[in-house]
Amino acid sequence: MGTACAECAATHSIAGETLYHILKKQGTIFSTGSLTMSLADGSKIEREFNSTCVKIRLGGRTLPLNLVAISGAKNNNALLVMDFLESSGIVLNVKRKTWFFNDSPNVNFTL
């Protein structure tokens, strides 16, 4: 069981450092590439990355998740982006600190 943050502006779901090492240890195959990242101050940097698609268990369902692990990133958490939340039918209720699947709005989970 792990923890992830939700991000509405990011374009890629990020595998945190710990998750990346766990997946590598379990034999998950990653492809490599590079991407340009925009930082909060508006600057851009190019970084190497590893990517994969895994199946995650969330709210009793198995869902596909495309992940990017940024080379050299330390002490970062997993980050789920809006594309994943939308394609999985996940609705966040920030005010109540809960989430649910759009096809089961009466079954809520704690954020």
N, CA and C atoms as a LAMMPS dump frame, in Angstrom:
ITEM: TIMESTEP
0
ITEM: NUMBER OF ATOMS
333
ITEM: BOX BOUNDS ff ff ff
-5.0000000000000000e+02 5.0000000000000000e+02
-5.0000000000000000e+02 5.0000000000000000e+02
-5.0000000000000000e+02 5.0000000000000000e+02
ITEM: ATOMS id mol type element x y z
1 1 1 N 0.851 -1.17 0
2 1 2 C 0 0 0
3 1 3 C 0.891 1.225 0
4 2 1 N 0.517 2.215 -0.785
5 2 2 C 1.332 3.411 -0.879
6 2 3 C 0.485 4.658 -0.902
7 3 1 N 1.161 5.792 -1.019
8 3 2 C 0.511 7.09 -1.033
9 3 3 C 0.887 7.82 -2.308
10 4 1 N -0.049 8.557 -2.865
11 4 2 C 0.226 9.377 -4.047
12 4 3 C -0.477 10.71 -3.885
13 5 1 N 0.022 11.717 -4.564
14 5 2 C -0.595 13.039 -4.594
15 5 3 C -1.293 13.207 -5.937
16 6 1 N -2.358 13.994 -5.955
17 6 2 C -3.045 14.302 -7.215
18 6 3 C -2.611 15.686 -7.671
19 7 1 N -2.401 15.852 -8.972
20 7 2 C -1.925 17.119 -9.533
21 7 3 C -2.724 17.425 -10.783
22 8 1 N -3.321 18.607 -10.832
23 8 2 C -4.164 18.93 -11.989
24 8 3 C -3.399 19.565 -13.138
25 9 1 N -2.178 20.036 -12.928
26 9 2 C -1.446 20.703 -14.005
27 9 3 C -0.359 19.832 -14.628
28 10 1 N 0.04 18.768 -13.972
29 10 2 C 1.112 17.913 -14.495
30 10 3 C 0.612 17.129 -15.706
31 11 1 N 1.547 16.752 -16.583
32 11 2 C 1.173 16.013 -17.789
33 11 3 C 1.548 14.542 -17.724
34 12 1 N 2.289 14.142 -16.713
35 12 2 C 2.709 12.749 -16.569
36 12 3 C 2.534 12.306 -15.117
37 13 1 N 2.041 11.086 -14.916
38 13 2 C 2.02 10.517 -13.565
39 13 3 C 3.449 10.122 -13.221
40 14 1 N 3.895 10.504 -12.044
41 14 2 C 5.284 10.313 -11.643
42 14 3 C 5.389 9.186 -10.625
43 15 1 N 6.325 8.27 -10.875
44 15 2 C 6.662 7.246 -9.885
45 15 3 C 7.68 7.867 -8.946
46 16 1 N 7.356 7.951 -7.663
47 16 2 C 8.304 8.462 -6.686
48 16 3 C 9.526 7.562 -6.61
49 17 1 N 10.573 8.066 -5.967
50 17 2 C 11.836 7.333 -5.867
51 17 3 C 11.639 5.938 -5.275
52 18 1 N 10.9 5.829 -4.18
53 18 2 C 10.687 4.532 -3.533
54 18 3 C 9.919 3.588 -4.441
55 19 1 N 8.829 4.069 -5.052
56 19 2 C 8.035 3.226 -5.947
57 19 3 C 8.875 2.747 -7.123
58 20 1 N 9.686 3.624 -7.687
59 20 2 C 10.549 3.249 -8.806
60 20 3 C 11.464 2.091 -8.412
61 21 1 N 12.092 2.177 -7.244
62 21 2 C 13.003 1.118 -6.809
63 21 3 C 12.258 -0.191 -6.522
64 22 1 N 11.06 -0.096 -5.976
65 22 2 C 10.25 -1.301 -5.729
66 22 3 C 9.902 -1.97 -7.059
67 23 1 N 9.457 -1.186 -8.026
68 23 2 C 9.088 -1.745 -9.332
69 23 3 C 10.288 -2.377 -10.022
70 24 1 N 11.452 -1.723 -9.972
71 24 2 C 12.668 -2.289 -10.573
72 24 3 C 13.022 -3.614 -9.909
73 25 1 N 12.933 -3.658 -8.578
74 25 2 C 13.263 -4.876 -7.83
75 25 3 C 12.317 -6.015 -8.21
76 26 1 N 11.061 -5.687 -8.519
77 26 2 C 10.072 -6.696 -8.903
78 26 3 C 10.189 -7.096 -10.369
79 27 1 N 11.122 -6.494 -11.093
80 27 2 C 11.342 -6.877 -12.484
81 27 3 C 10.552 -6.095 -13.515
82 28 1 N 9.945 -4.995 -13.109
83 28 2 C 9.207 -4.169 -14.065
84 28 3 C 10.169 -3.619 -15.114
85 29 1 N 9.762 -3.682 -16.367
86 29 2 C 10.597 -3.199 -17.47
87 29 3 C 10.248 -1.742 -17.76
88 30 1 N 11.264 -0.914 -17.813
89 30 2 C 11.109 0.511 -18.107
90 30 3 C 11.748 0.827 -19.451
91 31 1 N 11.166 1.777 -20.21
92 31 2 C 11.822 2.329 -21.396
93 31 3 C 12.416 3.674 -20.987
94 32 1 N 13.423 4.118 -21.73
95 32 2 C 14.08 5.374 -21.379
96 32 3 C 13.83 6.426 -22.442
97 33 1 N 13.977 7.669 -22.048
98 33 2 C 13.812 8.783 -22.968
99 33 3 C 14.189 10.074 -22.276
100 34 1 N 13.846 11.189 -22.884
101 34 2 C 14.08 12.481 -22.244
102 34 3 C 12.849 13.348 -22.448
103 35 1 N 12.652 14.273 -21.529
104 35 2 C 11.525 15.183 -21.625
105 35 3 C 11.927 16.547 -21.1
106 36 1 N 11.204 17.556 -21.541
107 36 2 C 11.428 18.909 -21.059
108 36 3 C 10.393 19.201 -19.989
109 37 1 N 10.87 19.62 -18.821
110 37 2 C 9.976 19.918 -17.702
111 37 3 C 9.939 21.422 -17.472
112 38 1 N 8.731 21.942 -17.219
113 38 2 C 8.568 23.343 -16.841
114 38 3 C 8.514 23.406 -15.325
115 39 1 N 9.341 24.237 -14.742
116 39 2 C 9.398 24.379 -13.294
117 39 3 C 8.464 25.496 -12.833
118 40 1 N 8.235 25.553 -11.525
119 40 2 C 7.31 26.535 -10.963
120 40 3 C 7.72 27.971 -11.282
121 41 1 N 9.022 28.217 -11.419
122 41 2 C 9.489 29.579 -11.711
123 41 3 C 9.43 29.919 -13.201
124 42 1 N 8.919 29.001 -14.023
125 42 2 C 8.786 29.229 -15.453
126 42 3 C 9.957 28.738 -16.285
127 43 1 N 11.054 28.373 -15.634
128 43 2 C 12.204 27.865 -16.387
129 43 3 C 11.934 26.439 -16.852
130 44 1 N 12.688 26.013 -17.856
131 44 2 C 12.527 24.663 -18.398
132 44 3 C 13.852 23.932 -18.312
133 45 1 N 13.773 22.63 -17.99
134 45 2 C 14.973 21.793 -17.966
135 45 3 C 14.664 20.487 -18.679
136 46 1 N 15.674 19.907 -19.277
137 46 2 C 15.506 18.604 -19.925
138 46 3 C 16.073 17.546 -18.995
139 47 1 N 15.314 16.471 -18.798
140 47 2 C 15.732 15.399 -17.895
141 47 3 C 15.529 14.05 -18.561
142 48 1 N 16.382 13.116 -18.204
143 48 2 C 16.218 11.728 -18.63
144 48 3 C 15.106 11.113 -17.781
145 49 1 N 14.368 10.16 -18.343
146 49 2 C 13.323 9.496 -17.576
147 49 3 C 13.234 8.034 -17.972
148 50 1 N 12.575 7.273 -17.115
149 50 2 C 12.223 5.875 -17.367
150 50 3 C 10.705 5.813 -17.301
151 51 1 N 10.073 5.078 -18.217
152 51 2 C 8.612 4.991 -18.193
153 51 3 C 8.158 3.544 -18.308
154 52 1 N 6.957 3.295 -17.787
155 52 2 C 6.361 1.967 -17.828
156 52 3 C 4.855 2.099 -17.641
157 53 1 N 4.145 1.023 -17.874
158 53 2 C 2.715 0.959 -17.573
159 53 3 C 2.519 -0.18 -16.583
160 54 1 N 1.868 0.113 -15.474
161 54 2 C 1.617 -0.897 -14.447
162 54 3 C 0.118 -0.964 -14.177
163 55 1 N -0.293 -2.008 -13.531
164 55 2 C -1.68 -2.129 -13.079
165 55 3 C -1.675 -1.841 -11.583
166 56 1 N -2.581 -0.955 -11.15
167 56 2 C -2.676 -0.651 -9.724
168 56 3 C -4.053 -1.051 -9.217
169 57 1 N -4.128 -1.332 -7.95
170 57 2 C -5.391 -1.688 -7.302
171 57 3 C -5.825 -0.477 -6.494
172 58 1 N -7.003 0.047 -6.802
173 58 2 C -7.494 1.256 -6.158
174 58 3 C -8.998 1.142 -5.988
175 59 1 N -9.474 1.286 -4.78
176 59 2 C -10.909 1.226 -4.534
177 59 3 C -11.539 -0.071 -4.985
178 60 1 N -10.792 -1.178 -4.887
179 60 2 C -11.305 -2.481 -5.276
180 60 3 C -11.274 -2.743 -6.774
181 61 1 N -10.676 -1.852 -7.545
182 61 2 C -10.584 -2.02 -8.999
183 61 3 C -9.122 -2.084 -9.429
184 62 1 N -8.876 -2.76 -10.533
185 62 2 C -7.539 -2.802 -11.117
186 62 3 C -7.521 -1.85 -12.306
187 63 1 N -6.591 -0.899 -12.274
188 63 2 C -6.543 0.161 -13.273
189 63 3 C -5.152 0.256 -13.888
190 64 1 N -5.054 0.542 -15.2
191 64 2 C -3.734 0.743 -15.814
192 64 3 C -3.214 2.145 -15.481
193 65 1 N -1.916 2.239 -15.24
194 65 2 C -1.308 3.528 -14.909
195 65 3 C 0.028 3.663 -15.622
196 66 1 N 0.135 4.657 -16.508
197 66 2 C 1.41 4.969 -17.156
198 66 3 C 2.221 5.825 -16.197
199 67 1 N 3.447 5.398 -15.922
200 67 2 C 4.3 6.096 -14.96
201 67 3 C 5.594 6.554 -15.597
202 68 1 N 6.089 7.685 -15.136
203 68 2 C 7.396 8.206 -15.511
204 68 3 C 8.203 8.35 -14.232
205 69 1 N 9.434 7.848 -14.252
206 69 2 C 10.367 8.041 -13.139
207 69 3 C 11.474 8.956 -13.648
208 70 1 N 11.669 10.084 -12.981
209 70 2 C 12.667 11.065 -13.401
210 70 3 C 14.03 10.659 -12.858
211 71 1 N 14.996 10.489 -13.754
212 71 2 C 16.343 10.098 -13.344
213 71 3 C 16.93 11.139 -12.399
214 72 1 N 17.482 10.663 -11.294
215 72 2 C 18.129 11.544 -10.331
216 72 3 C 17.197 12.192 -9.333
217 73 1 N 15.888 12.016 -9.47
218 73 2 C 14.956 12.622 -8.511
219 73 3 C 15.07 11.896 -7.177
220 74 1 N 15.16 12.645 -6.114
221 74 2 C 15.305 12.075 -4.776
222 74 3 C 14.171 12.568 -3.885
223 75 1 N 13.724 11.703 -2.997
224 75 2 C 12.716 12.047 -1.988
225 75 3 C 11.435 12.625 -2.587
226 76 1 N 11.037 12.142 -3.766
227 76 2 C 9.791 12.624 -4.356
228 76 3 C 8.691 11.585 -4.162
229 77 1 N 7.461 12.058 -4.117
230 77 2 C 6.305 11.182 -3.945
231 77 3 C 5.715 10.819 -5.3
232 78 1 N 4.901 9.768 -5.3
233 78 2 C 4.159 9.425 -6.515
234 78 3 C 3.134 10.527 -6.771
235 79 1 N 2.902 10.812 -8.037
236 79 2 C 2.022 11.897 -8.435
237 79 3 C 1.074 11.387 -9.511
238 80 1 N -0.222 11.467 -9.251
239 80 2 C -1.229 11.043 -10.23
240 80 3 C -1.787 12.276 -10.923
241 81 1 N -1.83 12.251 -12.251
242 81 2 C -2.293 13.428 -12.996
243 81 3 C -3.745 13.282 -13.42
244 82 1 N -4.299 14.382 -13.903
245 82 2 C -5.71 14.423 -14.263
246 82 3 C -6.083 13.406 -15.332
247 83 1 N -5.195 13.124 -16.297
248 83 2 C -5.516 12.131 -17.329
249 83 3 C -5.863 10.789 -16.702
250 84 1 N -5.071 10.354 -15.729
251 84 2 C -5.338 9.085 -15.059
252 84 3 C -6.645 9.154 -14.281
253 85 1 N -6.842 10.223 -13.519
254 85 2 C -8.064 10.349 -12.723
255 85 3 C -9.291 10.346 -13.627
256 86 1 N -9.223 11.072 -14.739
257 86 2 C -10.354 11.143 -15.665
258 86 3 C -10.62 9.804 -16.342
259 87 1 N -9.584 9.167 -16.876
260 87 2 C -9.793 7.9 -17.588
261 87 3 C -10.244 6.787 -16.65
262 88 1 N -9.905 6.903 -15.377
263 88 2 C -10.314 5.904 -14.388
264 88 3 C -11.68 6.211 -13.796
265 89 1 N -12.243 7.372 -14.139
266 89 2 C -13.552 7.747 -13.61
267 89 3 C -13.508 8.159 -12.155
268 90 1 N -12.374 8.699 -11.72
269 90 2 C -12.221 9.096 -10.319
270 90 3 C -12.635 10.555 -10.158
271 91 1 N -13.481 10.8 -9.156
272 91 2 C -13.941 12.148 -8.841
273 91 3 C -13.418 12.508 -7.456
274 92 1 N -12.724 13.648 -7.361
275 92 2 C -12.216 14.12 -6.074
276 92 3 C -13.209 15.092 -5.46
277 93 1 N -13.523 14.902 -4.176
278 93 2 C -14.325 15.862 -3.425
279 93 3 C -13.38 16.469 -2.397
280 94 1 N -12.735 17.551 -2.789
281 94 2 C -11.705 18.156 -1.946
282 94 3 C -12.304 18.677 -0.644
283 95 1 N -13.487 19.268 -0.698
284 95 2 C -14.115 19.822 0.505
285 95 3 C -14.314 18.747 1.571
286 96 1 N -14.751 17.57 1.16
287 96 2 C -14.993 16.484 2.124
288 96 3 C -13.787 15.568 2.3
289 97 1 N -12.722 15.826 1.514
290 97 2 C -11.508 15.009 1.553
291 97 3 C -11.817 13.54 1.26
292 98 1 N -12.633 13.336 0.211
293 98 2 C -12.994 11.988 -0.225
294 98 3 C -12.871 11.909 -1.742
295 99 1 N -12.963 10.694 -2.257
296 99 2 C -13.02 10.471 -3.697
297 99 3 C -13.936 9.289 -3.948
298 100 1 N -14.438 9.194 -5.189
299 100 2 C -15.305 8.085 -5.572
300 100 3 C -15.182 7.869 -7.071
301 101 1 N -15.65 6.715 -7.529
302 101 2 C -15.731 6.46 -8.966
303 101 3 C -17.036 7.063 -9.468
304 102 1 N -17.01 7.682 -10.649
305 102 2 C -18.207 8.367 -11.139
306 102 3 C -19.386 7.428 -11.36
307 103 1 N -19.137 6.118 -11.523
308 103 2 C -20.255 5.183 -11.682
309 103 3 C -20.739 4.625 -10.34
310 104 1 N -20.105 5.033 -9.236
311 104 2 C -20.517 4.607 -7.886
312 104 3 C -20.383 5.784 -6.917
313 105 1 N -21.151 6.86 -7.12
314 105 2 C -20.973 8.059 -6.299
315 105 3 C -21.315 7.884 -4.82
316 106 1 N -22.021 6.819 -4.476
317 106 2 C -22.372 6.604 -3.07
318 106 3 C -21.313 5.832 -2.297
319 107 1 N -20.273 5.358 -2.985
320 107 2 C -19.175 4.639 -2.324
321 107 3 C -17.978 5.581 -2.298
322 108 1 N -17.714 6.168 -1.119
323 108 2 C -16.652 7.158 -0.976
324 108 3 C -15.442 6.578 -0.271
325 109 1 N -14.266 7.091 -0.656
326 109 2 C -12.994 6.698 -0.058
327 109 3 C -12.327 7.953 0.487
328 110 1 N -11.601 7.811 1.575
329 110 2 C -10.909 8.943 2.186
330 110 3 C -9.658 9.296 1.399
331 111 1 N -9.445 10.59 1.181
332 111 2 C -8.216 11.053 0.52
333 111 3 C -7.032 10.87 1.444
